[in-house]
């Protein structure tokens, strides 16, 4: 099966079913499929072939969704680039994958013009709300989205000839690299169909679901909301961001939303909102969380506010999409666990020699499954560092670089990234353990712990705190709380207060940025 069949099969079953709601406008499955077919024929007419890379540089929009499926329909490979990406990084990504075409918006014309000469592989642009004259004279030919699609003959509504099989590449997802340049995670149709099938299985997704997503489609967590809702023939309410939480929560009620994917920063905001009372969202069947583990204190409060809603704590990484989930009924018993392997996946923890360890022993998590990536785009050395021979002949498994332990029943507990572990006073400290204690303080909304260089300690522990609105909190209060609940070597040496935490484009907290500054504004 290929990913574009998620849309096509749902369109065949229920052409008049509402598939997508964006900015109040509703699109049926049949409509999206027809527009996708027309865009696919346009791509073919412009020379796009099987295996070519086509980039999408757009906000969350109907055009982004249509572009994803149209690119797949012709057997090409899509990549969604966050619209906030700066010129130098955009040029690097386009050059790295040798993108043949780019779909964007006219309001991005300035940045596109600035990288035009650098992105030598680009043959043409498709601009939405574009004015071709505004880019006249450029090296790269520019097409207007609406005009170009309207000019196609009626047969453009038909699906193009199927040009891919399930082991072909479907997407390249660019993620942060150790060298400072992003690296492209290659995912095949088989990888993506496997992941979507597994996740919709444990979420018990159905065509009756209405999922609201504010997550960027350049982030795999956001991207899979499009894939999974279309797979089961559900409805996706797509928002551009969580910038206006009250508006988003109103949409939960207006649209009768049944599924709401969140990340920890969103949870922290929700928990500070006034007027959020239990029972406000009676249709909300489930909430999911990934990107980083929710603190147990936040999970407890979410369960109180969203009584009757199943909350799924999950763990995953771009290289395989999803690894584990905690069955909601286990939340009261294992609030700090990220659960068990998702269906059709095997996980285990190994030591530095690659040998499996006993329950309770910390080691690196390894993942087996058909959703494990094909590798990093044209980076064989980096690929070989994470894809290694598995326990069965001829297979490759994913070494995640994340430290875990299991309990006696096989439930997984995230300890930290190998690179995030703080070595202080000759001891190893997991930031997550300190953060869990900090989040139990009633005056702390968000907390992140990182290591900073220290001539005496090797690394000193630094806590960056976002206080609850109106709370009066000092560094001494924070350290006293930690001293009561942690071993002495785990108590932060530095405490810094901020109004908000720096985030990556995917909404994760940027530990690298926090660790770069050794300032001590709180003591």
N, C-alpha and C positions, 0 to 999 in steps of 0.2 A: 504493500500500500504506500502511496505517496501523500505528503502532507496536504497538497491542494485538494485532495479528495475529501478532506474534512468539509470544505465549503461545497464542493460539487455534489456529494451525496446528500447533504442536508438540503441543498437547493432542489434536488430531484424529489426528495421525500416531502418537503414542505416549502414550496417556492414562495408562498405568501406569508410565511412566518417571519416575524420581526427578528432579525439577526443582530442588528447593531443600532444603538442610539448614541448619537454624538451631538452635543450642543442642541439638544431638543429635536434634531432631525432623525427620522427613523428610516432604516434601510431593510428591505426584505432579503432573504437568502437568494431569491431569484434575481433581484436587482443587482446585488453585489456580484453574483456569478456572471451576469451579462456584462457589467462594466469591466470586471476582471478579464473576461474573454477579449473585449475590445482592446484593452491595454496590452494584453499578451500579443495580439495580432500586430499592434503598433510596434512593439519591441522586435518582433520577428521581421517586420518590414524595414526596420532600422538596422538589421544585421545581427541582432542578439541571437546567440546560438546556445545549445546545450553546454552547460558548464561555465558560461560567462558569468562574471560577477556584476551585479547591479546594486548600487547603493541607494538607500532611502534616507534623506536628510530632512525629516519632517517632525513636527509635534504629533502627539496622539491625535489622529483624525481618521475619517473614513478613507481618505486617499492613501494613508499609510497602510491600512488594512488591505485595501484593494491592490495596492502595489505589491505587497508580500505575496498574495495569492497569484497575481498575474505573472510575476517573475518565475514562480514555481511552475505555473502552467506551461511555460516554454522550456522547462528543464534547466533554467539558469539558477544561480545561487544568489540569494538576497542577503544584504546586511543592513541593519537599521542603525544609523549613527545618531546619537543624541543631538538634538538641534542646538544645544548650548555649546557644542564642541568648538574649540578655537581653531583658527585657520591652520596653524602648523600641524596640529594633531589630525585634523581632517585630511590635509594633504598627505600626511604619512599613511593613514589608513587606506586612502584611495590608491596610492602608489604601491603600498605593500601587497594588496590583493589584486592590483592591476584592474580596477573597476572599469568596465566598458561604458557604463552609463550611470546617470545620477538622477533621481527624482527628488525635487525640492520645491520650495515656495519662493515666489518672487521677492518676498521680504528678506530672503537670504542672498539676494543678488550681489550685495557688496562683498560678502565673504567668499562667494563662489567666484567672483571676478578676481579676487586676490590670490586664489589658489589655482586658477585656470592654467597658467603656464607650467606650474609644478606638476599637476596631475596629468601627466603625458598620455596615460592610457585612455582617458575619457574621450569618447567619440561624440556623445551628445548628452544634452540635459533635457529633462522634461520639467517645466515649471508650472506650478498651480497658480492661478490668478496672474499669470505671467504676461508681460508685455515684451514681445520678441524684439521690438525696436530698442528697448532699453539695453539690450546686450548685443546690438548689431556690431559687427566688426571683431567679435571675439574669436578665439581659435576654435572653441567648442560650439557646435551648432546647437541652438536652443529651440525647443518645441513647446508650444502652449498645450497644456493638458487638455482643456475642453475643446479647443479648435481641432486638435489632432485626432481626438477620439470621435468627434462629430463628423469628420471628413471620411472616416472609414465606411466602406460599403456595408449593406445590411448583413452580409455573411460574417461580418466581424463579431456578431453576437454569438456565433457558434464556438464551441470549445476547440482550441487548437489540438493538433495531433499530439498524443501523449509521448513525451520525449525523455522520460527518466525512469529509472528503476530504484528500488528502495535503498540500494547501497550507494547511490549517487549523493553528492553533497547537496544539502538544502539551504544551509545558512552558514555564515561565518560570524561569530559573536566576538567582538573585540573586548578584551578584559585587561586589567592592569598587568604590566610585565615587570619583572625584577630589574630590567635595565632602564626603566623609566619610559620605554615605548610600549604601547599596548600590543598584545599578541592575539592572534585570531584563533578562536576555538572552532574547529571544523565539526559540524554536526550533519550527519546524513539523514535522509528521510527515515531510515530504520531507527536511528537514534531518537528522533523526535516523536515518531509514532509510538515507539515503545514507552517513552516517558509519559506522553499524554494519555496513553491507554492505562498505564499503571496509576497515575494520579487520579484520573476520573473514576477509577475503580474504587479506591479507598474513600474518596469524597462522596461516592454514590451519586455522581452527577447525572442529570437527566435533562430532557428537552424542556421540562417545566422550570428549570433554573433561570434566574435573572442575576447575572454577576456584574457588580460594579467595580471597575478598576481605575485607579488614579496613577498606576505605575507606568513609567515610560516604556514604550515598546522596544526601546534599545536595551532594556534590562530583561533578561530571560524570564524572570518572574512575571513581568508585564506581558511579554510576548506570548507566553503560554496561556494567558487568560483568553487571548484571541483563538489560539489553536484548540484549546479544550472546550470552550463554549461552542465553537463551530463543529467540533467532532460529534457532540451529542445533540446538536440542533437547538441549543439554548439561546438566550439573548444576552448580549454584552452591552452594558452601559459604560461607555468609555469617556473618562474625564481627562483633562490635560494635566492636572496636578492636584495636590492636596492643599493648595495655597489658601483656600477658603473652606475650612473644615465644616462650618455650619451649613454651607450650601451643599456640600457632599452628603452630609447626614440627612438633609432634607430630601435629597435624591433617593436615599435608601427607602424612605417612606413613599415618596411619589411613585417610584417605579416598582414597588413591591419586591425589592431586592432580596434574594435568598442566599447569595454568596458574596463575601467581602474580603479580598486579600489585603493584608496590611503588612507593614514592617515596623520594627521597634520604635522608630521616631514617631510614626503615626500613632502608635499605642500610647506613647507618653503624652502626646497632644490631646488625644481623646480623654485620657484620665484626668486632665486638668480642665476640661470643658464644663461650664456650668449648665445645669438643666438637663444633663444626660442622666436619665433615670431608668431603672430596670423596666422592661416591658415596652419600651418606646418603639422597638422594631419587631413587631410580632411575626413578620414573614422571614426574618433573617435566620436561615437554617444553619449556616456555618460561617466561621471566620478562619482564615489561615494566616500563619506568620512564617516568614523565612528571612533571608539576608543575614540575620543574626538572631541568636536565641533571646526570647523574652525573659526578663528577670522573673523569678517565681512570684515576687510581690506584685508585679504588673499582671501576671496571669490570674492571680487570685482576685484582683480588683476587676479585671475584665469579665471574669466569670460572674461576679456580682452584678455588674452593669448590664451584661448581655445574657441574663438568665434565660435558659431555654435554647441558646445558640451553642452549637458544637464548635469548640475552639480547637484547631489543629496546630500544634507546635511542630515545625518541620525543620529539616536541615538539608541543604543541597549545595552544589557548586556548579559553576557554568560548565565545567568539563563533563558533567553527566546529568545536569539539570536537577534531579532530586535523588536523595539517598534514603531518607527516613522520614517517618511521621509518628507522632505519638497519638494512639487512639484516644479520643477525648475522654472516655471513661477512666483513663489512667492518670489524667491531670491531677486529681486530688492526691493520688498515691505517689506519683513520680513527677512533680512539677518542674524539676530541673533536667529531666530527660528529654532528648529529641526523638525518642521512640525506637521503633524497629524498622527493618528494611522495608521499603515499599514493595508491593507485589512484583514478582518476577525479577528480584534483585537479591544478591547475596553480599553481605558485608562482614568483615572481621578485622581485628586489631592485631598488628604485628610489632615486633621489636625491631631494633636496628639491623638485625640479621635477616629480617623478613619472615621470621617464624611467629606463628600465632601465640598469643599470650593468654593467660588465664583471666577470668573475671576479676575486676578490681585493679588490674595492672594497666598502667598508662602506656599507650603506644600509638602508632600511626594507623589511621583508618584506611582500609583497602576496599574497593568497590568492584564487584563483578556484575555485568549485565549488558544487554544489547543497547542500552542508552549511553554507554561510555563513549566519549568522543572518538573521532577518527584520529585526532592529533592536533597539534598547533600548526597553523598555516606556514609552510616552508621553514619550520624550525625543528629539524630532526633531533638536535641535541636536547632541546627543552622537552620535546615529546618523549624521548627515551628516558628522561629523568622521572617522568610520572606514569608512563605506560610501560609496565614490566611484565615478564612472564608470570602467569598465574599457576594455580595448583594443578590444573589439567593441561595435558599436552597441546601445544599450538595456540594457546590463548594468551591475550594480554589483558591485564587488569589495571585499574587506576589507583595509584598511590596518591592520596588526597593532600598530603602535607599538613593534615589536621590531626591533633592529638586527642584521643578518646580513651574512655574506659567503658566496660560493660558491667552490669550487675549479674547476679547469679541466674537471672531469667533472660539474659541477653539484651536488655534494654541499653541503649546507647546514651553516653553522657559526654558532651563536648567539653574538652579541657582548654583548648586554645590552638591557635596557629603555631606551628613550630617557631616561626619568626617572631611571634608575639610574646612568647614566654619570657618573663623578666628574671634575670639572674642577679640576685642581690644578696649580699652578705654570705655568699657561698650556697644560697638556697635558690630553688626554682619556684617562681610564683606564677600562678595562672591569673591573668587579669580578670577573667570571668568570675573567679571565686571572690575576689575583692569587690567587684562590681555588684555581685548578688547581695553582699552585706550593705553596701552603700544604698542600694535601692530599697532596702528595708527601712531606711530613715524616712520619717513622714515629711521632712522638709526638702527632700531631694526628688526632683522630677526625672532627671537623666544623669547618668554618671558613666564615665569612661576612664579606665585605668591604663596607663602606658608606662614604659620604662624610659628614663632619661640618663644620659651618661653622668657618672659620678666618680671622682678620683678616689674616693675612699671605699664606696660600696660596690663599685663596678657599674651597677645600674641602681638608680634610686626610683622608687615608686611615686608616680605622680597621678593624682586624681583630678579630673576636670569635671566640674559640677555645674549642672543647670538647676537652680533652686525652684521649688514650687512657687508660683506667683504669690507674692505677699509674705513669703517666709523670711524670717530673719535668721541667717545662718552664718557662722564663722568657720574659719579653718580649724580652730580648736575644737568646735563642736563636731566637725567631721572626723577628726583624728581621735577624739575621745570615743565616739561611736565605734570606730574601727578597732580601737584598743580593747573595747569590751567584748568584741566578737571575733577577733582574729589573733593569730600568733604575732608576737612583736615584730618579726621580720617582714610581715605582710602589711603593716600599717604604713600608709603613704607618708613620705617625707615632705612632699609638696602638695598643696591644694590650690587649685585655681577655679575661680567662679566665672562663668560665662552666661550670656543670655541665650545662646544656642550653641550646638555643636557643629563643627564643620562636617559637611557631607560630600560624598562622591556623587557622581551623576546618577547613580542607582539608588541613592538614599541611604547608603551605608555610612556609618561614622568613619571619618578619615583619621585613623590612628596615626598614620605617618605624619600628617600635619600637626596633630596634637603633640606628638613626641618630639617634633623639631624644635619647639620652643621650651626652654627650661625655666621660663619665668615663674615667679612664686608670688603671684599677686594676692594670695589668700592668707599668708602667714604674718 
